[in-house]
């Protein structure tokens, strides 16, 4: 799995380098008389514009949840990359506009073609801040439902900007040959078609669930169980996540991603920590409410790791969820030795993972707890957070070259764990991490 994941990252980076270079080179074949000419304003405008167009349209592919792409690149990593590329594209779009203004607009005035481009730029500029701050978790409002829901709805207007960009590029004088016009037009239509499929067709393929149980496991931590149609939910849910949409006003009809805590049964379970308006409203959802499930997604599972390889699970707080689905999978437990270390506040929170405790008591997995707070009765021992020393004891030195390490927890938790593992000389290729936000 580590090799596949690393190979996927290299391939994705290669595509994002080679594809724009290929498209951009089409504009200059037979028309570039020297390398220095690339830095002339006209040619710079072509380069920035072509790069912005190719990468912007590719954003629709990244977010469309296309299965043939997700098989190679996990959905959570794609969406994180999607957000990062938004900033790169913003810089290219702004550069293209500035160069074009210097070169043409202030002398010749706007045309239909340039007006289409300016309209696309305005939409892009209005939507990008909310997309980065709310949807991509780069601001404090990530988990608040009202701004999240509004930002997600407005996010759809990027498709309008995409349509304007396609027309803008097609009418550009720099797209001077019929072949080039058809290639750029086909790219735009293909990417927008992926968006249309994502919005109109994919939702109809979602699996219909029914909310069958709500149980508070610990303070601010709740289990939700769903009845599933027989044979419709794929067995391989261990460590993966899906998108859930309640067909009711409480907690709301917008899609939210949650990691699946169950593993291949007729009942699907998620365990959710209250972290915003949406998750705080979820316990109020009525039983038997219909819920659309789109999934599973993600590569946070050991199915491609050779049997017998020790699996080391490192969880922070509610990051225990994907590990619950793995340790509940009897087939996986037979194939891999599983060891879990969990940083948890106190004994009250441990109740959210009773299965882990029972399996540890039976000797089927090894479980270590690290409490970060004193329990309500003051009886438990406070061991502190998971640090380098705890990890050195958790992963024996003799196994650090062959073990596979899975990490799931808040962003700061993951960063500190990665740093400690690097100091312990655990190979980066052996690490698998699930991110809380994208």
C-alpha positions as CSV (number, residue, x, y, z in Angstrom):
1,X,0.0,0.0,0.0
2,X,2.8,2.4,0.8
3,X,4.4,1.9,-2.6
4,X,1.0,2.3,-4.3
5,X,0.3,5.5,-2.4
6,X,3.7,7.0,-3.1
7,X,3.4,6.0,-6.8
8,X,0.0,7.6,-6.9
9,X,1.3,10.9,-5.6
10,X,4.2,10.9,-8.1
11,X,1.8,10.1,-10.9
12,X,-0.6,12.9,-9.9
13,X,2.2,15.4,-9.7
14,X,3.5,14.2,-13.1
15,X,0.1,14.7,-14.7
16,X,-0.2,18.2,-13.3
17,X,3.2,19.0,-14.8
18,X,3.0,17.3,-18.1
19,X,-0.6,18.1,-19.0
20,X,-0.3,21.9,-18.8
21,X,3.1,21.7,-20.6
22,X,1.5,19.7,-23.4
23,X,-1.4,22.1,-23.8
24,X,0.7,25.2,-23.6
25,X,3.2,23.9,-26.1
26,X,0.4,23.5,-28.7
27,X,0.1,27.3,-28.7
28,X,3.7,27.8,-29.7
29,X,4.5,25.0,-32.1
30,X,5.7,26.6,-35.3
31,X,5.2,30.1,-33.9
32,X,8.0,30.7,-31.5
33,X,11.1,32.1,-33.0
34,X,13.3,32.1,-29.9
35,X,13.3,31.1,-26.3
36,X,13.6,34.8,-25.2
37,X,10.3,35.4,-27.0
38,X,8.5,33.4,-24.3
39,X,9.0,36.5,-22.0
40,X,7.2,38.9,-24.3
41,X,3.9,40.1,-22.9
42,X,1.8,38.5,-25.5
43,X,3.4,35.1,-25.0
44,X,3.4,35.4,-21.2
45,X,-0.3,36.1,-21.4
46,X,-0.8,32.9,-23.4
47,X,1.3,30.9,-20.9
48,X,-0.5,32.1,-17.8
49,X,-3.9,31.9,-19.5
50,X,-3.4,28.4,-20.8
51,X,-2.0,27.1,-17.5
52,X,-4.9,28.7,-15.6
53,X,-7.5,27.2,-18.0
54,X,-6.1,23.7,-18.0
55,X,-5.7,23.6,-14.2
56,X,-9.0,25.3,-13.4
57,X,-11.0,22.9,-15.6
58,X,-9.1,19.9,-14.0
59,X,-10.5,21.0,-10.6
60,X,-13.9,19.7,-11.8
61,X,-12.4,16.3,-12.3
62,X,-10.7,16.3,-8.9
63,X,-13.9,16.9,-7.1
64,X,-16.3,14.7,-9.1
65,X,-15.6,11.5,-7.1
66,X,-14.9,9.5,-10.3
67,X,-14.2,5.9,-9.3
68,X,-11.5,5.4,-11.9
69,X,-9.6,8.3,-10.4
70,X,-10.3,7.4,-6.8
71,X,-8.9,3.9,-7.3
72,X,-5.5,5.5,-7.8
73,X,-5.7,8.6,-5.8
74,X,-7.6,8.6,-2.4
75,X,-10.5,11.0,-2.3
76,X,-9.4,12.8,0.9
77,X,-5.9,13.5,-0.6
78,X,-7.5,14.6,-3.9
79,X,-9.7,17.2,-2.2
80,X,-6.8,18.5,-0.1
81,X,-4.8,18.9,-3.4
82,X,-7.9,20.5,-4.9
83,X,-7.8,23.2,-2.3
84,X,-4.1,23.8,-2.6
85,X,-4.4,24.1,-6.4
86,X,-7.1,26.8,-6.0
87,X,-4.5,29.2,-4.7
88,X,-2.1,28.3,-7.6
89,X,-4.8,28.9,-10.1
90,X,-5.8,32.2,-8.5
91,X,-2.3,33.4,-9.0
92,X,-2.2,32.4,-12.6
93,X,-5.6,34.0,-13.3
94,X,-4.6,37.2,-11.7
95,X,-1.3,37.2,-13.6
96,X,-3.1,36.6,-16.9
97,X,-5.5,39.5,-16.3
98,X,-2.7,41.9,-15.3
99,X,-0.6,41.0,-18.4
100,X,-3.6,41.3,-20.7
101,X,-4.6,44.6,-19.2
102,X,-1.1,46.0,-19.7
103,X,-0.8,44.6,-23.2
104,X,-4.3,45.0,-24.7
105,X,-7.2,46.2,-22.6
106,X,-5.9,49.7,-21.8
107,X,-5.3,50.3,-25.4
108,X,-7.9,48.4,-27.3
109,X,-10.8,48.2,-24.8
110,X,-12.9,45.2,-23.9
111,X,-14.2,42.7,-26.5
112,X,-16.8,40.0,-26.1
113,X,-14.0,37.5,-25.6
114,X,-12.2,39.5,-22.9
115,X,-15.5,40.3,-21.2
116,X,-16.2,36.6,-20.9
117,X,-12.8,36.2,-19.3
118,X,-13.4,39.1,-16.9
119,X,-16.8,37.7,-15.9
120,X,-15.1,34.4,-15.1
121,X,-12.4,36.2,-13.1
122,X,-15.0,38.1,-11.0
123,X,-16.9,34.9,-10.1
124,X,-13.6,33.2,-9.3
125,X,-12.5,36.1,-7.1
126,X,-15.8,36.2,-5.2
127,X,-16.0,32.5,-4.5
128,X,-12.4,31.5,-3.7
129,X,-12.1,33.1,-0.2
130,X,-15.1,31.2,1.1
131,X,-13.9,28.0,-0.6
132,X,-10.5,28.2,1.1
133,X,-11.7,29.4,4.5
134,X,-14.8,27.3,5.0
135,X,-14.8,24.2,2.7
136,X,-11.1,23.6,2.9
137,X,-10.8,24.1,6.6
138,X,-8.3,27.0,6.4
139,X,-10.4,29.1,8.8
140,X,-12.2,28.8,12.1
141,X,-15.6,28.3,10.4
142,X,-14.9,24.9,8.9
143,X,-17.4,22.9,11.1
144,X,-20.1,25.6,11.4
145,X,-23.1,24.4,9.4
146,X,-24.7,27.7,8.2
147,X,-21.6,29.2,6.6
148,X,-20.5,25.7,5.4
149,X,-23.8,25.1,3.7
150,X,-23.9,28.5,2.1
151,X,-20.3,28.3,0.9
152,X,-21.0,24.8,-0.6
153,X,-24.0,26.1,-2.4
154,X,-22.2,29.1,-3.8
155,X,-19.3,26.8,-4.7
156,X,-21.4,25.5,-7.5
157,X,-21.1,28.9,-9.3
158,X,-17.5,27.9,-10.2
159,X,-19.2,25.8,-12.9
160,X,-20.5,29.1,-14.4
161,X,-17.0,30.5,-14.3
162,X,-15.8,27.3,-16.0
163,X,-18.4,27.7,-18.8
164,X,-17.3,31.3,-19.3
165,X,-13.7,30.3,-19.3
166,X,-14.3,27.7,-22.1
167,X,-16.0,30.3,-24.3
168,X,-13.2,32.8,-23.5
169,X,-10.5,30.4,-24.5
170,X,-12.4,29.2,-27.6
171,X,-12.8,32.8,-28.9
172,X,-9.2,33.9,-28.1
173,X,-7.1,34.9,-31.1
174,X,-4.2,32.9,-29.6
175,X,-6.3,29.8,-30.2
176,X,-5.7,30.3,-33.9
177,X,-6.0,26.8,-35.4
178,X,-9.1,24.6,-35.6
179,X,-7.2,21.7,-34.0
180,X,-6.2,23.8,-31.0
181,X,-9.7,25.2,-30.7
182,X,-11.2,21.6,-30.7
183,X,-8.6,20.3,-28.2
184,X,-9.2,23.1,-25.7
185,X,-13.0,22.9,-26.2
186,X,-13.0,19.1,-25.7
187,X,-11.0,19.5,-22.5
188,X,-13.5,22.0,-21.1
189,X,-16.5,20.0,-22.1
190,X,-15.0,16.8,-20.7
191,X,-14.3,18.5,-17.3
192,X,-17.7,20.2,-17.1
193,X,-19.4,16.9,-18.0
194,X,-17.7,15.3,-15.0
195,X,-19.2,18.1,-12.9
196,X,-22.7,17.5,-14.3
197,X,-22.3,13.8,-13.6
198,X,-21.3,14.5,-10.1
199,X,-24.2,16.8,-9.4
200,X,-27.0,15.2,-11.4
201,X,-26.3,11.5,-11.9
202,X,-24.1,10.4,-9.0
203,X,-26.6,11.3,-6.3
204,X,-29.1,8.9,-7.9
205,X,-26.6,6.1,-7.4
206,X,-26.3,6.7,-3.6
207,X,-27.4,3.9,-1.3
208,X,-30.5,4.7,0.7
209,X,-30.0,4.1,4.5
210,X,-32.4,4.4,7.4
211,X,-31.4,5.9,10.8
212,X,-32.0,3.0,13.2
213,X,-30.2,4.1,16.4
214,X,-28.6,7.1,18.2
215,X,-26.5,6.5,21.3
216,X,-24.4,8.8,23.3
217,X,-21.1,7.0,23.9
218,X,-19.2,9.7,25.8
219,X,-19.6,13.4,26.4
220,X,-20.1,15.0,22.9
221,X,-19.5,11.7,21.2
222,X,-22.5,9.9,19.6
223,X,-22.9,6.7,17.7
224,X,-25.3,6.6,14.7
225,X,-26.5,3.3,13.3
226,X,-28.2,2.9,9.9
227,X,-30.1,0.0,8.4
228,X,-28.6,-1.0,5.0
229,X,-30.3,-2.7,2.0
230,X,-29.1,-6.3,1.8
231,X,-26.1,-6.6,-0.4
232,X,-25.8,-3.0,-1.4
233,X,-23.1,-1.7,1.0
234,X,-19.6,-3.0,-0.1
235,X,-17.9,-5.2,2.5
236,X,-14.6,-3.3,2.3
237,X,-15.5,-0.4,4.6
238,X,-12.6,-0.9,7.0
239,X,-10.9,2.4,7.5
240,X,-12.9,4.1,4.8
241,X,-15.3,7.0,4.8
242,X,-18.5,8.0,2.9
243,X,-20.7,11.0,2.4
244,X,-23.9,11.1,4.4
245,X,-27.0,13.3,3.5
246,X,-30.0,13.3,5.8
247,X,-33.3,13.7,4.0
248,X,-34.6,16.0,6.6
249,X,-34.2,19.6,7.9
250,X,-32.5,18.2,11.0
251,X,-29.6,18.2,11.0
252,X,-29.8,19.4,7.3
253,X,-29.7,18.0,3.8
254,X,-26.2,18.9,2.8
255,X,-23.6,16.1,2.4
256,X,-21.0,15.6,5.1
257,X,-18.2,13.1,5.1
258,X,-17.8,10.7,8.1
259,X,-15.6,7.7,8.6
260,X,-17.4,4.3,8.9
261,X,-16.9,2.6,12.2
262,X,-18.6,-0.7,11.3
263,X,-17.2,-3.4,9.0
264,X,-19.2,-5.2,6.4
265,X,-22.5,-5.9,8.1
266,X,-26.2,-5.2,7.5
267,X,-25.9,-2.2,9.8
268,X,-23.6,0.7,9.2
269,X,-22.3,2.8,12.0
270,X,-20.5,6.2,12.3
271,X,-19.2,7.7,15.5
272,X,-19.3,11.5,15.5
273,X,-17.9,14.1,17.9
274,X,-19.9,17.4,18.3
275,X,-17.7,20.0,16.6
276,X,-20.2,22.5,15.1
277,X,-23.8,23.3,14.4
278,X,-24.4,20.4,12.1
279,X,-22.9,17.7,14.3
280,X,-24.6,19.2,17.4
281,X,-27.9,18.9,15.6
282,X,-27.4,15.3,14.5
283,X,-28.6,13.6,17.8
284,X,-31.9,15.3,17.2
285,X,-32.5,13.5,13.9
286,X,-35.6,11.3,14.1
287,X,-35.3,7.6,13.9
288,X,-36.2,6.0,10.6
289,X,-35.0,9.2,8.8
290,X,-33.8,8.3,5.3
291,X,-30.1,9.0,4.7
292,X,-28.3,8.9,1.3
293,X,-24.8,7.2,1.5
294,X,-22.2,7.8,-1.2
295,X,-19.1,5.6,-0.6
296,X,-16.9,4.1,0.5
297,X,-13.9,6.2,-0.4
298,X,-10.3,6.5,0.7
299,X,-7.2,4.2,0.9
300,X,-6.9,4.2,4.7
301,X,-7.0,0.4,5.0
302,X,-4.4,-2.4,5.0
303,X,-5.9,-4.6,2.2
304,X,-2.8,-4.2,0.0
305,X,-0.3,-4.8,2.8
306,X,1.3,-8.3,2.8
307,X,-0.4,-10.6,5.3
308,X,1.5,-11.0,8.6
309,X,2.8,-7.4,8.5
310,X,2.4,-5.8,12.0
311,X,-0.1,-2.9,11.9
312,X,0.5,-0.1,14.4
313,X,-2.6,2.2,14.9
314,X,-2.0,5.6,16.5
315,X,-5.2,7.4,17.3
316,X,-6.0,10.8,18.8
317,X,-9.4,11.4,20.3
318,X,-12.2,10.6,17.8
319,X,-9.5,9.5,15.4
320,X,-10.2,6.0,16.9
321,X,-13.1,5.7,14.4
322,X,-11.4,4.2,11.4
323,X,-9.4,1.8,13.6
324,X,-12.6,0.5,15.2
325,X,-13.8,-0.6,11.7
326,X,-10.5,-2.4,11.1
327,X,-10.3,-4.2,14.5
328,X,-14.0,-5.2,14.1
329,X,-13.1,-7.0,10.9
330,X,-12.4,-10.5,12.0
331,X,-10.7,-11.4,8.7
332,X,-8.3,-8.5,9.0
333,X,-7.4,-9.6,12.6
334,X,-6.6,-13.0,11.3
335,X,-4.3,-11.6,8.7
336,X,-2.4,-8.9,10.6
337,X,-1.1,-8.5,14.2
338,X,-2.8,-5.3,15.4
339,X,-1.5,-2.9,18.0
340,X,-3.4,0.3,19.0
341,X,-2.2,3.2,21.0
342,X,-4.9,5.8,21.8
343,X,-4.6,9.3,23.2
344,X,-7.9,9.9,25.0
345,X,-9.0,12.5,27.5
346,X,-10.3,10.2,30.3
347,X,-12.1,7.0,31.1
348,X,-15.4,8.5,30.1
349,X,-14.3,8.8,26.5
350,X,-12.9,5.3,26.4
351,X,-16.6,4.1,26.5
352,X,-16.8,5.1,22.8
353,X,-14.6,2.1,22.0
354,X,-15.8,-0.8,24.0
355,X,-15.1,-3.2,21.2
356,X,-11.4,-2.3,21.4
357,X,-11.3,-3.0,25.1
358,X,-13.1,-6.4,24.7
359,X,-10.8,-7.5,21.9
360,X,-7.7,-6.4,24.0
361,X,-9.0,-8.4,26.9
362,X,-9.3,-11.5,24.7
363,X,-5.8,-11.0,23.4
364,X,-6.9,-10.4,19.8
365,X,-5.3,-7.0,19.7
366,X,-2.8,-5.0,21.8
367,X,-4.2,-1.8,23.2
368,X,-2.4,1.0,25.1
369,X,-4.2,4.1,26.5
370,X,-2.7,7.5,27.1
371,X,-4.9,9.7,29.2
372,X,-4.5,13.4,28.8
373,X,-6.9,14.5,31.6
374,X,-7.8,13.3,35.1
375,X,-11.1,11.3,35.1
376,X,-14.2,12.6,36.9
377,X,-13.5,10.5,39.9
378,X,-9.8,11.2,39.9
379,X,-9.0,7.5,40.0
380,X,-7.2,6.9,36.8
381,X,-3.6,7.4,36.2
382,X,-2.7,10.4,33.9
383,X,0.0,9.2,31.6
384,X,0.3,12.2,29.3
385,X,0.1,12.6,25.5
386,X,1.6,10.2,23.0
387,X,5.2,11.4,22.6
388,X,8.5,10.0,21.3
389,X,9.1,7.9,24.3
390,X,5.7,6.3,24.2
391,X,6.1,5.5,20.5
392,X,9.6,4.1,21.1
393,X,8.0,1.7,23.5
394,X,5.0,1.0,21.3
395,X,7.0,0.2,18.2
396,X,10.0,-2.0,19.0
397,X,13.1,-1.0,17.2
398,X,13.5,-4.3,15.5
399,X,10.1,-3.9,13.8
400,X,10.3,-0.2,12.7
401,X,11.6,-1.1,9.2
402,X,8.8,-3.6,8.4
403,X,5.8,-2.3,10.3
404,X,3.0,-0.3,8.7
405,X,1.9,2.7,10.8
406,X,-1.6,4.2,10.6
407,X,-2.2,7.7,12.1
408,X,-5.6,9.4,12.6
409,X,-6.3,12.4,14.8
410,X,-6.4,16.2,14.8
411,X,-3.9,18.1,12.6
412,X,-1.6,19.1,15.5
413,X,-1.6,15.5,16.7
414,X,-0.7,14.1,13.4
415,X,2.2,16.5,12.9
416,X,3.7,15.7,16.3
417,X,3.4,12.0,15.7
418,X,5.1,12.2,12.3
419,X,7.9,14.2,13.8
420,X,8.4,11.6,16.6
421,X,8.3,8.7,14.1
422,X,10.9,10.4,11.9
423,X,13.2,10.7,14.9
424,X,12.7,7.0,15.6
425,X,13.7,6.3,12.0
426,X,10.4,4.9,10.9
427,X,10.2,5.0,7.1
428,X,7.9,7.7,5.7
429,X,6.7,5.2,3.1
430,X,5.4,3.1,6.0
431,X,3.1,5.9,7.2
432,X,-0.6,6.1,6.3
433,X,-2.6,9.0,7.6
434,X,-6.2,10.0,7.6
435,X,-6.8,13.7,7.7
436,X,-9.7,15.2,9.7
437,X,-10.3,18.1,7.3
438,X,-9.4,18.7,3.6
